[in-house]
């Protein structure tokens, strides 16, 4: 098990090699260079061998043209000169070479102290056809030595090229990883994230600097917007509290009750706006702890079950192999409370709390929401036409989205019963 765990960790750490575009490009260029060099060496050796054979043939023809057959006293280790009618004692490959007017002969054993001969059929100084052959073992050894030197040099050059490409890719990959990590942190709400790259050597550094500049501007604008909205909500709470106090001093009556109810609703709206702003402004993992989703929804059912029953509805539990996630428990409670409240106001009589794997959420059997409006209902202060006649602020799902973004979870809206048109809404926070 330990070996498997170690192997998995190593595989995971090296997995970026497969996904690195810079390393793939370096490897591709190195492979193209290696293939090109191999083809060049192969062609050079073939052309060199042909040139050597042509040079030997020209030498043999010149020697034959300057020699008379009757002046030759017999074969020697340096040269064989025979009439085409006198091939006795020559190995069979020599005879086959004569049939094709010459060529290179490779023997299984030494003949005249050599195993490799170059044979040519030509005319002597008298114009008589003869066979002339010289040993070319030294030439073959030189060719093999040259091939060995070229292939060894090519292997070393390719290895150095791969090493340089790999090193260059690693350096580029480190900067790309830093840029990617910075983008990820910015996407999860950490607006203080920066690449920290100071030098400007190439286009990657230019991208990093532009990202840092954009992140700084984004942080400034978001902080300004959050401060403005939070200040407005905070500043309006004091006059609302005073207004409520004055309304409570009024005589009992229908108008007084309606006014107090409206003041309470407005105070709730501003409180929700401030909670959303605080959640969106939070950074890091402070306050996060292991939360067992199965136990968490059980606690939610105990807390909100009586509230649902008082509203004349039914709350059921649906848990299946629920996992433990790192989360801020209080934020999850706020999100769940908003989902349950949303189901109480807009859903049907049946409400379900569920936890499956690394996801939990709330489902109802109400009228549901058209799928094309899913992106709209999670925006702040957005209320669909069908919901305008009921209570609500349009901030419930916006707060749930803020909680999901704070945890890096995916907020999923879907039909609770796809077989029936718009039958209920199922809202899921997926931490996977």
C-alpha positions as CSV (number, residue, x, y, z in Angstrom):
1,X,0.0,0.0,0.0
2,X,2.9,2.4,0.8
3,X,4.5,1.6,-2.5
4,X,1.3,2.3,-4.3
5,X,0.8,5.5,-2.4
6,X,4.4,6.6,-3.2
7,X,3.8,5.7,-6.9
8,X,0.6,7.7,-7.0
9,X,2.3,10.7,-5.4
10,X,5.2,10.5,-7.9
11,X,2.8,10.0,-10.8
12,X,0.8,13.0,-9.6
13,X,3.9,15.2,-9.2
14,X,5.1,14.2,-12.7
15,X,1.7,14.5,-14.3
16,X,2.4,18.2,-15.2
17,X,5.1,16.9,-17.7
18,X,2.3,15.5,-19.8
19,X,0.3,18.7,-19.7
20,X,3.2,21.2,-20.1
21,X,3.0,22.8,-23.6
22,X,6.5,24.3,-23.2
23,X,8.0,20.9,-22.5
24,X,6.0,19.3,-25.3
25,X,7.3,22.0,-27.7
26,X,10.9,21.5,-26.5
27,X,10.6,17.8,-26.9
28,X,8.9,18.1,-30.4
29,X,11.7,20.4,-31.6
30,X,14.4,18.1,-30.2
31,X,12.7,15.1,-31.9
32,X,12.6,17.0,-35.2
33,X,16.3,18.0,-34.8
34,X,17.2,14.3,-34.0
35,X,15.3,13.0,-37.0
36,X,16.9,15.6,-39.3
37,X,20.4,14.8,-38.0
38,X,19.8,11.0,-38.4
39,X,18.6,11.5,-41.9
40,X,21.6,13.7,-42.7
41,X,24.1,11.3,-41.3
42,X,22.5,8.3,-43.1
43,X,22.5,10.2,-46.4
44,X,26.1,11.4,-45.8
45,X,27.3,7.8,-45.1
46,X,25.5,6.4,-48.2
47,X,26.8,9.2,-50.4
48,X,30.3,8.7,-49.0
49,X,30.2,5.0,-49.6
50,X,29.1,5.5,-53.2
51,X,31.8,8.1,-53.7
52,X,34.5,5.8,-52.3
53,X,33.3,2.9,-54.5
54,X,33.3,5.2,-57.5
55,X,36.8,6.3,-56.7
56,X,38.0,2.7,-56.3
57,X,36.4,1.7,-59.6
58,X,38.1,4.6,-61.3
59,X,41.5,3.6,-59.8
60,X,40.9,-0.1,-60.9
61,X,40.1,1.0,-64.4
62,X,43.2,3.1,-64.6
63,X,45.3,0.3,-63.3
64,X,43.8,-2.2,-65.7
65,X,44.3,0.2,-68.6
66,X,48.0,0.5,-67.8
67,X,48.6,-3.2,-67.3
68,X,48.9,-6.1,-69.8
69,X,47.5,-9.4,-68.6
70,X,50.5,-11.4,-69.8
71,X,52.9,-9.3,-67.7
72,X,51.0,-10.3,-64.4
73,X,52.7,-13.1,-62.6
74,X,49.7,-14.2,-60.5
75,X,47.5,-13.0,-57.6
76,X,48.8,-11.1,-54.7
77,X,47.2,-9.8,-51.5
78,X,47.3,-6.3,-53.0
79,X,45.5,-7.0,-56.3
80,X,44.0,-9.8,-58.3
81,X,44.2,-9.6,-62.1
82,X,42.6,-12.5,-64.1
83,X,41.2,-13.2,-67.6
84,X,37.5,-13.8,-67.6
85,X,38.3,-17.3,-68.9
86,X,40.6,-18.1,-66.0
87,X,38.6,-17.8,-62.7
88,X,39.7,-21.0,-61.2
89,X,40.6,-20.8,-57.5
90,X,38.5,-17.7,-56.9
91,X,35.6,-17.9,-54.4
92,X,32.1,-18.2,-55.9
93,X,31.2,-14.5,-55.0
94,X,33.9,-13.4,-57.4
95,X,32.1,-15.3,-60.2
96,X,28.8,-13.7,-59.3
97,X,30.4,-10.3,-59.3
98,X,31.8,-10.9,-62.8
99,X,28.2,-11.7,-64.0
100,X,27.1,-8.2,-62.9
101,X,30.3,-6.5,-64.2
102,X,31.7,-5.9,-60.8
103,X,30.8,-4.9,-57.3
104,X,31.8,-5.3,-53.7
105,X,32.4,-8.9,-52.6
106,X,32.1,-9.9,-48.9
107,X,33.6,-13.3,-48.1
108,X,32.9,-15.6,-45.1
109,X,36.7,-16.2,-44.8
110,X,40.0,-14.6,-45.7
111,X,41.1,-14.8,-49.3
112,X,44.5,-13.5,-49.9
113,X,44.4,-12.1,-46.3
114,X,41.2,-10.1,-46.9
115,X,37.5,-10.7,-46.6
116,X,36.2,-7.7,-48.6
117,X,37.2,-7.0,-52.2
118,X,36.1,-4.5,-54.8
119,X,35.8,-6.2,-58.2
120,X,35.6,-4.6,-61.6
121,X,35.3,-6.1,-65.1
122,X,37.2,-3.9,-67.6
123,X,39.8,-4.0,-70.5
124,X,43.6,-4.2,-70.0
125,X,46.1,-2.3,-72.0
126,X,45.6,-4.7,-74.9
127,X,41.9,-4.3,-74.9
128,X,41.2,-7.8,-73.5
129,X,38.4,-8.1,-71.0
130,X,39.8,-8.9,-67.5
131,X,38.8,-9.1,-63.8
132,X,40.6,-6.8,-61.5
133,X,40.1,-6.7,-57.8
134,X,41.7,-5.0,-54.8
135,X,41.0,-5.4,-51.0
136,X,38.9,-2.6,-49.5
137,X,38.8,-3.7,-45.8
138,X,40.8,-0.6,-44.8
139,X,38.2,1.5,-46.6
140,X,35.3,-0.3,-44.9
141,X,37.0,0.1,-41.5
142,X,37.4,3.8,-42.1
143,X,33.8,4.1,-43.2
144,X,32.7,2.2,-40.0
145,X,34.9,4.4,-37.9
146,X,33.4,7.5,-39.5
147,X,29.9,6.2,-39.0
148,X,30.6,5.5,-35.3
149,X,32.0,9.0,-34.8
150,X,29.1,10.6,-36.5
151,X,26.4,8.6,-34.7
152,X,28.2,9.1,-31.3
153,X,28.5,12.8,-31.9
154,X,24.8,12.9,-33.0
155,X,23.7,11.1,-29.9
156,X,25.7,13.6,-27.7
157,X,24.4,16.6,-29.5
158,X,20.8,15.3,-29.3
159,X,21.2,14.5,-25.6
160,X,22.6,18.1,-25.0
161,X,19.7,19.5,-27.1
162,X,17.2,17.6,-25.1
163,X,18.7,18.7,-21.8
164,X,18.8,22.3,-22.9
165,X,15.2,22.1,-24.2
166,X,14.1,20.4,-21.0
167,X,15.8,22.9,-18.8
168,X,14.4,25.8,-20.8
169,X,10.9,24.2,-20.7
170,X,11.2,23.8,-16.9
171,X,12.1,27.5,-16.5
172,X,9.2,28.6,-18.6
173,X,6.9,26.1,-16.9
174,X,7.8,27.5,-13.5
175,X,6.6,30.9,-14.6
176,X,3.5,29.5,-16.2
177,X,2.7,27.6,-13.0
178,X,3.1,30.8,-11.0
179,X,0.8,32.7,-13.5
180,X,-1.7,29.8,-13.4
181,X,-1.7,29.7,-9.6
182,X,-2.1,33.4,-9.4
183,X,-5.1,33.2,-11.8
184,X,-6.6,30.4,-9.7
185,X,-6.2,32.4,-6.5
186,X,-7.8,35.4,-8.1
187,X,-10.6,33.2,-9.3
188,X,-11.3,31.9,-5.8
189,X,-11.5,35.5,-4.4
190,X,-7.9,36.1,-3.2
191,X,-7.5,39.5,-4.9
192,X,-4.1,40.0,-3.2
193,X,-2.6,37.2,-5.4
194,X,0.3,38.3,-7.5
195,X,2.9,36.5,-9.6
196,X,5.7,38.5,-8.1
197,X,7.9,38.3,-11.3
198,X,10.0,41.4,-11.4
199,X,12.3,40.9,-14.4
200,X,11.1,41.4,-18.0
201,X,13.1,39.0,-20.2
202,X,10.4,37.7,-22.6
203,X,6.7,37.6,-23.4
204,X,5.9,35.4,-20.4
205,X,7.3,38.1,-18.0
206,X,5.2,40.7,-19.9
207,X,2.1,38.5,-19.4
208,X,2.9,38.2,-15.7
209,X,3.4,41.9,-15.2
210,X,0.2,42.7,-17.1
211,X,-1.6,40.1,-14.9
212,X,-0.3,41.8,-11.7
213,X,-1.3,45.2,-12.9
214,X,-4.8,44.0,-13.8
215,X,-5.1,42.2,-10.5
216,X,-4.1,45.4,-8.6
217,X,-6.7,47.4,-10.5
218,X,-9.3,44.7,-10.0
219,X,-8.6,44.6,-6.2
220,X,-9.0,48.4,-6.0
221,X,-12.3,48.4,-7.9
222,X,-13.8,45.4,-6.0
223,X,-12.6,46.9,-2.6
224,X,-14.2,50.2,-3.6
225,X,-17.5,48.5,-4.6
226,X,-17.6,46.3,-1.5
227,X,-16.8,49.3,0.7
228,X,-19.5,51.4,-0.9
229,X,-22.2,48.7,-0.7
230,X,-21.3,47.8,2.9
231,X,-21.2,51.5,3.9
232,X,-24.6,52.1,2.3
233,X,-26.1,49.1,4.1
234,X,-24.5,50.0,7.4
235,X,-25.4,53.7,7.2
236,X,-29.0,52.9,6.4
237,X,-29.4,50.5,9.3
238,X,-29.3,53.4,11.8
239,X,-32.1,55.4,10.3
240,X,-34.1,52.2,9.9
241,X,-33.6,51.3,13.5
242,X,-34.8,54.8,14.5
243,X,-37.8,54.5,12.2
244,X,-38.7,51.2,13.7
245,X,-38.4,52.6,17.2
246,X,-40.8,55.5,16.3
247,X,-43.2,53.1,14.6
248,X,-43.3,51.0,17.8
249,X,-44.3,54.1,19.7
250,X,-47.4,54.5,17.5
251,X,-50.8,53.3,18.7
252,X,-51.7,49.7,17.8
253,X,-53.3,49.3,14.4
254,X,-53.2,47.7,11.0
255,X,-51.0,50.5,9.5
256,X,-48.5,50.3,12.4
257,X,-48.1,46.5,11.9
258,X,-47.7,46.8,8.2
259,X,-45.1,49.5,8.6
260,X,-43.2,47.5,11.2
261,X,-43.2,44.5,8.9
262,X,-41.9,46.5,6.0
263,X,-39.1,48.0,8.2
264,X,-38.2,44.6,9.4
265,X,-38.0,43.4,5.8
266,X,-35.8,46.3,4.8
267,X,-33.5,45.7,7.7
268,X,-33.2,42.0,6.7
269,X,-32.3,43.1,3.1
270,X,-29.4,45.3,4.4
271,X,-28.3,42.6,6.8
272,X,-28.1,40.1,3.9
273,X,-26.2,42.5,1.7
274,X,-23.6,43.0,4.5
275,X,-23.3,39.2,5.0
276,X,-22.7,38.7,1.2
277,X,-20.1,41.5,1.2
278,X,-18.4,39.9,4.2
279,X,-18.3,36.5,2.6
280,X,-17.0,37.9,-0.7
281,X,-14.3,39.9,1.1
282,X,-13.0,37.0,3.1
283,X,-9.7,35.5,2.0
284,X,-7.6,32.4,2.8
285,X,-8.8,29.4,4.7
286,X,-9.2,31.0,8.1
287,X,-12.2,29.4,9.9
288,X,-12.2,26.3,7.7
289,X,-12.5,22.9,9.5
290,X,-13.4,19.3,8.5
291,X,-17.2,19.1,8.0
292,X,-18.9,15.7,7.7
293,X,-21.7,16.5,5.2
294,X,-23.8,13.5,6.4
295,X,-23.8,14.7,10.0
296,X,-24.1,18.3,8.9
297,X,-27.4,17.7,7.1
298,X,-28.7,15.7,10.0
299,X,-28.1,18.7,12.2
300,X,-29.8,21.0,9.7
301,X,-32.8,18.7,9.7
302,X,-33.1,18.9,13.5
303,X,-32.7,22.7,13.4
304,X,-35.0,23.5,10.5
305,X,-37.4,20.6,10.7
306,X,-39.8,22.3,13.1
307,X,-39.8,25.5,11.0
308,X,-40.7,23.5,7.9
309,X,-43.5,21.6,9.8
310,X,-44.9,24.9,11.1
311,X,-45.2,26.0,7.5
312,X,-47.2,22.9,6.8
313,X,-44.6,21.3,4.7
314,X,-42.4,18.1,5.0
315,X,-38.7,17.9,5.3
316,X,-36.9,14.7,4.3
317,X,-33.3,13.5,4.4
318,X,-31.4,11.9,1.6
319,X,-27.8,10.9,2.4
320,X,-25.6,8.5,0.5
321,X,-21.9,8.0,1.3
322,X,-21.4,11.6,2.3
323,X,-17.8,12.8,2.5
324,X,-16.0,15.2,4.7
325,X,-15.0,18.6,3.3
326,X,-12.9,21.5,4.5
327,X,-15.3,24.4,5.0
328,X,-16.5,27.2,7.2
329,X,-19.4,25.6,9.0
330,X,-21.2,28.9,9.8
331,X,-21.1,29.9,6.1
332,X,-22.6,26.5,5.1
333,X,-25.3,26.9,7.7
334,X,-26.2,30.3,6.2
335,X,-26.2,28.9,2.7
336,X,-28.5,26.0,3.8
337,X,-30.8,28.3,5.7
338,X,-31.2,30.5,2.6
339,X,-31.9,27.4,0.4
340,X,-34.5,26.1,2.9
341,X,-36.1,29.5,3.1
342,X,-36.2,29.7,-0.7
343,X,-37.9,26.3,-0.8
344,X,-40.4,27.4,1.9
345,X,-41.4,30.5,-0.1
346,X,-41.3,29.2,-3.7
347,X,-41.3,25.4,-3.5
348,X,-44.0,22.8,-3.0
349,X,-45.0,20.9,0.1
350,X,-42.0,18.5,0.0
351,X,-38.5,19.7,0.7
352,X,-35.5,17.4,0.7
353,X,-32.1,17.9,2.3
354,X,-29.5,15.7,0.6
355,X,-25.8,14.9,0.9
356,X,-24.1,12.7,-1.7
357,X,-20.4,12.3,-1.7
358,X,-18.8,15.7,-1.7
359,X,-22.0,17.6,-2.4
360,X,-25.1,18.7,-0.5
361,X,-28.1,20.8,-1.2
362,X,-31.8,21.3,-1.1
363,X,-34.5,20.1,-3.5
364,X,-38.3,20.9,-3.6
365,X,-41.3,19.9,-5.7
366,X,-42.5,23.4,-6.6
367,X,-43.0,25.1,-9.9
368,X,-39.3,25.2,-10.6
369,X,-37.2,27.7,-12.7
370,X,-36.7,27.6,-16.4
371,X,-33.2,26.4,-17.2
372,X,-32.4,29.5,-19.3
373,X,-32.9,31.6,-16.2
374,X,-30.6,29.7,-13.9
375,X,-27.8,32.2,-14.4
376,X,-30.1,35.1,-13.6
377,X,-31.6,33.9,-10.3
378,X,-28.2,33.6,-8.6
379,X,-27.5,37.4,-9.2
380,X,-28.2,39.8,-6.4
381,X,-31.6,41.5,-6.2
382,X,-32.9,39.4,-9.2
383,X,-36.5,38.1,-8.8
384,X,-38.4,36.3,-11.5
385,X,-41.9,37.5,-12.5
386,X,-43.5,34.4,-10.9
387,X,-41.8,35.2,-7.5
388,X,-42.7,38.9,-7.3
389,X,-46.0,38.2,-5.6
390,X,-44.3,36.3,-2.7
391,X,-42.0,37.4,0.0
392,X,-38.3,37.6,-0.7
393,X,-35.4,39.9,-1.4
394,X,-33.7,38.3,-4.3
395,X,-30.6,37.8,-2.3
396,X,-31.0,34.2,-1.1
397,X,-29.3,32.4,-4.0
398,X,-26.8,35.3,-4.3
399,X,-25.6,34.5,-0.8
400,X,-25.4,30.8,-1.6
401,X,-23.3,31.6,-4.7
402,X,-21.0,33.7,-2.6
403,X,-20.6,30.8,-0.1
404,X,-19.9,28.4,-3.0
405,X,-17.3,30.7,-4.5
406,X,-15.7,31.3,-1.1
407,X,-15.1,27.5,-0.9
408,X,-14.2,26.9,-4.5
409,X,-17.4,24.7,-4.8
410,X,-19.6,24.5,-7.9
411,X,-23.1,25.8,-7.5
412,X,-25.5,23.6,-9.7
413,X,-29.1,24.4,-10.4
414,X,-31.2,21.7,-12.0
415,X,-34.8,20.4,-12.3
416,X,-35.7,18.2,-9.4
417,X,-37.8,16.0,-11.6
418,X,-36.7,16.2,-15.2
419,X,-39.5,14.0,-16.3
420,X,-42.0,16.7,-15.5
421,X,-41.7,20.2,-17.0
422,X,-40.1,22.6,-14.5
423,X,-41.1,20.3,-11.6
424,X,-39.2,21.6,-8.6
425,X,-35.7,23.1,-8.2
426,X,-32.6,21.2,-7.0
427,X,-29.7,23.3,-5.8
428,X,-26.4,21.6,-5.2
429,X,-23.1,22.8,-3.7
430,X,-20.5,20.4,-5.1
431,X,-17.1,20.5,-3.3
432,X,-15.5,17.8,-5.5
